[in-house]
Amino acid sequence: MGSLNTMNFTTRLFALCLRKNKMQARHQSNRRPAVPLGSRILTDPSKVFEHNMWDHMQWSQEEEENARKKATENSLVKVQLEDQDKYEREASKYWNEFYKTHKNNFFKDRNWLFLEFPEILPEKWRQKFKTEKISSEHTKIISYNSFSLKNGMFEEEEKYWKKKYGGGSTAVQGYVYNKNQVKALTDNPQGKNCGEELGKVESFPGCDATYRILEVGCGAGNSVFPILKVLCNTPGTFLYCCDFASGAVELVKSHSSYNSAWCSAFVHDVCDDALPYPFPDEILDVILLVFVLSTIHPDRMQGVVNRLAKLLKPGGMLLFRDYGRYDTAQLRFKKGHCLSENFYVRGDGTRVYFFTKDEVWNMFNLAGLTEVQNLVDRRLQVNRKKKVKMQRVWIQSKFQKPLLPLHSPEETTKRHPCK
């Protein structure tokens, strides 16, 4: 059932829902994002040092051009090819050294995750969490943006099958039947055996869960533990987290809040397609990809995204946040640190890429995922003590795996495993 050839219907259905919900299908960051991304707007430049961060900064054409010139200048001298090969081959070594040095003291816990990405939680628990943590105005905005599309798809799908097969049609194990066919199927012992056969699933960590999350590139657990703090009170949920630095995974497992009843941390190189995951494909509800893809060589990014897309169940969501083009971190690099266009190596041997939202859209679109959100998050970060201003640029995106429509009874004979 996971390999159904029904993308044409899904595409038409999704386009209809986009029109119905009046959502922009691409490049939503051309307008100012709604609040979760922040509501502290700098209207009086003389007050810039009154806060540490200002949201939704608009760059002038001059600022954009100056940033472009700086990035061009620091990219003139490239790292030698033999050194580039070394950084690629020994990437895990450099990250292991990073975590050996900094342990879990370098990054702060990402307590903002549920505000920016409420989809991390099962839908019925999102409402409860938002009621407790977020104002009613924020709740209204997040609820509309995050859930209206998915709910609309379910409604349109139901209308489609009722129109095609009548109001008396019923879904059984993902197949649509009319009332007589359902009776014949349920009376058929072979059909019963088939259902039992389909229900048999090999045991794996989190196999009993009904809602599963994977964080890729978990590091020392700065996302893991804020998530676990909520999941421990959310029955039926399970969190997987992986990193290709074994030292990072050990930091997660040795943390006092780590509990194998709710979480499974494992070492994994997402660039290696031959490496199996400790769970089957198409079982994940959410994949969290936060400041991870930028550490991977640009030539390997598409393969990583393609593989991750296979892990999502239909309707599952991939949540992405990473460095944007001309972020202060990019403009601060000196000559001789550039590996390739917009791809750099830090002094500790770790690497970083700076994205545009078009690049992000293209990658996830090629992987078969559909945009729910894709925007540029520009903020002004200030050091009030040193009177320093830094233009921060991040890309924040949400991409969904299309919901597979139920297939028709005509396909049953050739697709049903009992036949």
Secondary structure, DSSP 8 states (H G I E B T S, - for coil): -TT---HHHHHHHHHHHHHHTT--SS-GGGS---TTS-------GGGGGGSSEE-S----HHHHHHHHHHHHHTTSSB--HHHHHHHHHTHHHHHHHHHHHHTTSSS---TTHHHH-GGGS-HHHHHHHHHHHS-HHHHHHHHHHHHHHHHHHHHHHHHHHHHHH-TT-EEETTEEE-HHHHHHHHH-HHHHHHHHHHH-----TTTT-SEEEEEES-TTTTTHHHHHHHHTTSTTEEEEEEES-HHHHHHHHTSTT--TTTEEEEE--TT-TTS--SS-SS-EEEEEEES-GGGS-HHHHHHHHHHHHHHEEEEEEEEEEEEBTT-HHHHT--TT-EEETTEEE-TTS-EEE-B-HHHHHHHHHHTT-EEEEEEEEEEEEEETTTTEEEEEEEEEEEEE------B-GGGHHHH-TT-
